Amino acid sequence: MSTSGTDEKHLNDQWILWEVFIQSSSGAAHEHAGSLRAPDAEFALQNARDVFARRGKVSSIWVVRSSDIAASLPQDAGAFFDPANDKVYRHPHFYKLPKGMSDQ
């Protein structure tokens, strides 16, 4: 069964936008790999595997609905992060690293 470009676009407009996070090895942090559209989480996982896992070793994949992600806005950065700036004890220059550790 084939669909015309118009039919395919219509189907994609109905699908959910998902953000894909991959973990390259056990214990490593998950990193954002990209976005894709799928009708549900299971299909999103399968698509993410097919698209992002073929590029290299992947230990784990997370898919998250884009609409479920809450983020700060760039224009609010000053006001949003200012309260942390007045707590100097949170800055790492007050701590000494143990021997053998480097500050990266």
Residue pairs with C-beta under 8 A, 6 or more apart in sequence:
3 11
12 37
14 39
15 37
15 38
15 39
16 37
16 38
16 39
16 40
16 44
16 65
16 66
16 67
17 35
17 36
17 37
17 65
17 66
17 67
18 35
18 36
18 37
18 38
18 41
18 44
18 48
18 63
18 64
18 65
18 66
19 32
19 34
19 35
19 63
19 64
19 65
19 66
19 69
20 32
20 33
20 34
20 35
20 36
20 44
20 48
20 51
20 52
20 61
20 62
20 63
21 30
21 31
21 32
21 33
21 61
21 62
21 63
21 64
22 30
22 31
22 33
22 48
22 52
22 53
22 58
22 60
22 61
22 62
23 29
23 30
23 31
23 58
23 59
23 60
23 61
23 62
24 31
24 56
24 57
24 58
24 59
25 57
25 59
26 59
26 60
28 59
30 60
30 62
33 48
33 52
34 51
34 52
35 66
36 44
36 47
36 48
36 51
38 44
38 46
38 47
38 63
41 63
44 63
45 61
45 63
48 61
48 63
49 58
49 61
52 58
52 61
53 61
72 80
72 81
73 80
84 90
88 94
92 103
97 103
